[in-house]
């Protein structure tokens, strides 16, 4: 039971880290898209 709990906690920690990474990439892509839109409007 201890092993299962350990694996579960490690998996949850990795999933949370991955979510933050994906969120950061999404924000970067959104900022790049906004910059391109502004350049086209000029």
N, C-alpha and C positions, 0 to 999 in steps of 0.2 A: 504494500500500500504506500510505503514511503517513496519508493521509486516512481510510482505512478504520479504522486503529488509533485515530485521534483520535475518530472518530464512535463507535466501540465503547466507548472509555473514558468519553466524555461520557454515553452511554446508560446505562452501568453506574452511574455516579455519580448520575444522576437516579433510577434505579430504587432504589438504596439509600436515597436521601433520601425517596422516596415511601413505602417500606416503613416507615421510622421514623415518618413522619407518620401513616400508617394505624394503626400500632401504638399511638401516643399517643392517637388518637381512640378506639380500642377500649378502652384503659384508662380513659379519661374516662367512656365510656358504662357500663362495668362499675361504676365507683365511683358513678355516678348511680343505677344499678339497685340497688346495695347500700343506698344512702341511702333509696331509696323503700321497699325491703323493711323496713328498720328502722323507718321511720315508720309503716308499716302494722301492724307487730307491737305497737307501743305503743298 
